[in-house]
Amino acid sequence: MLYPVQKVNMKQPYFGSRGDLPVSLVVVHYTAGREQGDLEVLRGGMDRLVSVHYLVGRHDGFGIKALVLESKAAWHAGKSQ
């Protein structure tokens, strides 16, 4: 089964440089929100300093959204403490 990936533009540049490091792991987060609201936050629409490479929908019709290029570092859970 194919799952198309839709490219979504970020509203804010909430990502950084990865340098020349290869991809070495995958981080999976769960969000308790709704997909459309999560998408708005994760693309920089709510001024929360967080981003992801991909957002995978839980419901039919939402699909997979690509937000940050794999050559960049997404900020995932935001600023660490």
PyMOL commands that set and color helices and strands:
alter all, ss='L'
color gray80, all
select helices_A, chain A and resi 35-42
alter helices_A, ss='H'
color red, helices_A
select strands_A, chain A and resi 5-7+15-17+54-56+64-66+72-74
alter strands_A, ss='S'
color yellow, strands_A
deselect
rebuild
show_as cartoon
